[in-house]
Amino acid sequence: TGLVLAPNATEEQYQMMKGVLLGVAHEAMGVAETIRKNDAAAEQHFRKATEVNQANPDALTWLRLALALDRQKKYAEGLKAASRAVEIAQAQGGGQVHEMAKQEQARLTQLIGTK
């Protein structure tokens, strides 16, 4: 991964790095569960990934969480996750994830409005 923690790293730096690595691990497991079409398990891994890496939030993880929730028809929760993805992606300069998150946000908003 190229991640190196200096021997004289502070506890705060250690905890931040630990959160990043745990987040990456849960993200990977969530993707694996998505491929297996196990959206409930994917949701749990994506949620855990967002919880353990709060210092460095990832828009793609939040978008993947929104999609897993959407596929389970948990539209209100999915909308919250999609909105968080939009917010993070916008703060990081936009890009493809930002556009996909905005599309998911609009889709979920429409679905909730038609219930």
C-alpha positions in Angstrom: 0.0 0.0 0.0 3.0 2.3 0.4 1.7 3.4 3.8 4.5 3.8 6.3 4.2 4.8 9.9 7.4 6.3 11.4 8.7 4.7 14.6 8.3 8.0 16.4 4.7 8.5 15.3 2.3 9.9 17.9 -0.7 8.0 19.2 -3.0 10.3 17.1 -1.0 9.4 14.0 -1.2 5.7 14.8 -5.0 5.9 15.3 -5.5 7.8 12.1 -3.5 5.2 10.1 -5.3 2.4 11.8 -8.6 4.0 10.8 -7.5 4.3 7.2 -6.4 0.7 7.0 -9.5 -0.6 8.7 -11.6 1.5 6.3 -9.8 0.1 3.3 -10.3 -3.4 4.6 -14.0 -3.0 5.2 -14.4 -1.2 1.9 -12.9 -4.2 0.1 -15.1 -6.6 2.0 -18.1 -4.5 1.1 -17.2 -4.6 -2.6 -16.8 -8.4 -2.3 -20.3 -8.7 -0.8 -21.7 -6.4 -3.5 -20.3 -8.7 -6.1 -21.9 -11.7 -4.3 -25.2 -9.7 -4.4 -25.3 -9.8 -0.6 -26.3 -6.1 0.0 -27.1 -6.5 3.7 -23.5 -7.7 4.4 -22.1 -5.0 2.0 -24.1 -2.4 3.9 -22.5 -3.5 7.2 -19.0 -3.3 5.8 -19.5 0.1 4.1 -21.0 1.4 7.3 -18.0 0.2 9.3 -15.6 1.7 6.7 -17.3 5.1 7.2 -17.2 4.8 11.0 -13.5 3.8 11.4 -12.2 6.4 8.9 -14.0 9.6 10.0 -10.8 11.6 9.9 -10.4 11.0 6.1 -13.9 10.4 4.7 -14.2 8.8 1.3 -17.0 9.8 -1.1 -16.9 6.5 -3.0 -17.4 4.5 0.2 -20.5 6.7 1.1 -21.8 6.3 -2.5 -21.4 2.5 -2.3 -23.2 2.5 1.0 -26.0 4.5 -0.6 -26.3 2.0 -3.5 -26.4 -1.0 -1.1 -29.2 0.7 0.8 -31.0 1.6 -2.4 -30.9 -2.0 -3.5 -32.5 -3.0 -0.2 -35.2 -0.3 -0.6 -33.9 1.6 2.4 -34.4 4.8 0.4 -34.3 7.4 3.3 -31.1 6.0 4.7 -29.7 5.7 1.2 -30.5 9.4 0.5 -28.5 10.4 3.7 -25.5 8.4 2.5 -25.8 9.7 -1.1 -26.0 13.3 0.3 -22.9 12.7 2.4 -21.1 11.4 -0.7 -22.1 14.5 -2.7 -20.8 16.7 0.2 -17.4 14.9 0.5 -16.9 14.7 -3.3 -17.7 18.4 -3.8 -15.2 19.3 -1.0 -12.6 17.3 -2.8 -13.1 19.0 -6.1 -16.0 17.2 -7.8 -15.2 14.6 -10.4 -16.9 11.4 -11.5 -17.8 10.2 -8.0 -19.5 13.6 -7.4 -21.6 13.2 -10.5 -22.6 9.6 -9.7 -23.5 10.6 -6.1 -25.6 13.5 -7.4 -27.5 11.1 -9.7 -28.1 8.6 -6.9 -29.2 11.5 -4.6 -31.7 12.7 -7.3 -33.0 9.1 -7.8 -33.5 8.5 -4.1 -35.2 11.9 -3.7 -37.6 11.1 -6.5 -38.3 7.6 -5.0 -39.0 9.0 -1.6 -41.2 11.7 -3.0 -43.4 9.2 -4.9 -44.1 7.0 -1.9 
